Amino acid sequence: MQRFILGGLTVFVMLSLGLFWLQGRAEVEKAAPLPLASVAPPDPQGVPSADLTDIEGPDLPEATEQTREQRRFGRYDRDRDGRITRNEMLSTRVDAFRKLDKDGNNLLTFEEWAVATVTKFDGADTNRDQSLTPGEFRKTAPPPAKPKPKPKCSCGS
């Protein structure tokens, strides 16, 4: 008895899939191009000339100059809404977590590892709305690199 029920359900599913396939195929065929016989040949008088001296294309798009901080903000703001959520800020840290867990035993939990990032986020989120504005995000920038000391001259004088 179970075989008959299972067979009936299988037939029903197959018929339903076939019906959806045919409906989708019909939609594609409605927008199919007309056969070439019904298309009129182009008018030879309306064909443009090959003289390109007077033709000008559109202006090239100009890239806006962004500051280093604006580019950094853009890398974190995945959905481009002008705010960085906690998940967006933590998403860039996943690879670093995997690098810390060298033996792959997952003894270092993500929450334990993310304490520094969460603390940094909470410190920057001054209005406590769980998202960072560009001004708040600026506070999370790494400190500027110290200049390297110049090597002493080893010339024999």
Disulfide bonds with the S-S distance in Angstrom:
Cys153-Cys155 2.28
